[in-house]
């Protein structure tokens, strides 16, 4: 079963994504290495998208699209 859609603080839908098992395997053994690997993965493959949250049990990573956003 897929997790329900999630939205950012402005009501914009977040993107549901994932990473490979080699990165997920770091989640419990080295949380700092996991965070670093996830950040590097998405910086390279999806520039201007920001990791918002992670759900290990459902293997879901929620991303926010920052293209064209001014902060």
C-alpha positions as CSV (number, residue, x, y, z in Angstrom):
1,X,0.0,0.0,0.0
2,X,1.3,3.4,-1.0
3,X,1.6,6.1,1.6
4,X,-0.9,9.0,1.4
5,X,0.2,12.2,-0.4
6,X,2.0,14.8,1.6
7,X,2.1,18.5,1.2
8,X,4.5,21.3,2.2
9,X,3.6,24.2,4.4
10,X,2.1,26.0,1.4
11,X,-0.1,23.2,0.2
12,X,2.3,22.1,-2.6
13,X,2.5,18.4,-3.1
14,X,5.7,16.7,-2.1
15,X,7.4,14.1,-4.4
16,X,7.6,10.5,-3.2
17,X,11.0,9.0,-4.1
18,X,13.4,6.2,-3.1
19,X,17.0,5.2,-3.1
20,X,18.9,1.9,-3.6
21,X,19.4,-0.8,-0.9
22,X,23.0,0.2,-0.5
23,X,21.9,3.6,0.9
24,X,19.0,2.2,2.9
25,X,21.4,-0.3,4.6
26,X,23.1,2.7,6.2
27,X,19.9,3.9,7.9
28,X,20.3,1.8,11.1
29,X,24.1,1.2,11.1
30,X,25.2,4.8,10.5
31,X,22.4,7.4,10.5
32,X,24.9,10.3,9.7
33,X,26.3,8.4,6.7
34,X,22.7,7.7,5.6
35,X,21.8,11.3,5.7
36,X,24.9,12.3,3.8
37,X,24.4,9.6,1.1
38,X,20.7,10.6,0.6
39,X,21.6,14.3,0.4
40,X,24.4,13.6,-2.2
41,X,22.2,11.2,-4.1
42,X,19.4,13.8,-4.7
43,X,21.8,16.7,-5.2
44,X,23.3,14.8,-8.1
45,X,20.2,13.3,-9.6
46,X,17.5,15.8,-8.8
47,X,19.1,19.3,-8.4
48,X,16.9,21.9,-6.7
49,X,14.9,19.3,-4.8
50,X,15.2,19.1,-1.0
51,X,14.7,16.1,1.2
52,X,11.9,16.9,3.6
53,X,11.5,13.6,5.4
54,X,12.3,9.9,5.3
55,X,10.1,6.9,6.3
56,X,12.3,3.8,6.7
57,X,9.5,1.3,7.2
58,X,7.7,2.3,4.0
59,X,11.1,3.1,2.2
60,X,9.9,6.5,1.1
61,X,11.8,9.7,0.8
62,X,9.7,12.9,0.5
63,X,11.1,15.7,-1.6
64,X,10.2,19.3,-2.1
65,X,10.6,20.9,-5.5
66,X,12.5,24.1,-5.0
67,X,12.9,25.0,-8.6
68,X,11.6,28.5,-9.2
69,X,11.0,29.1,-5.5
70,X,12.3,32.2,-3.8
71,X,12.9,31.9,-0.1
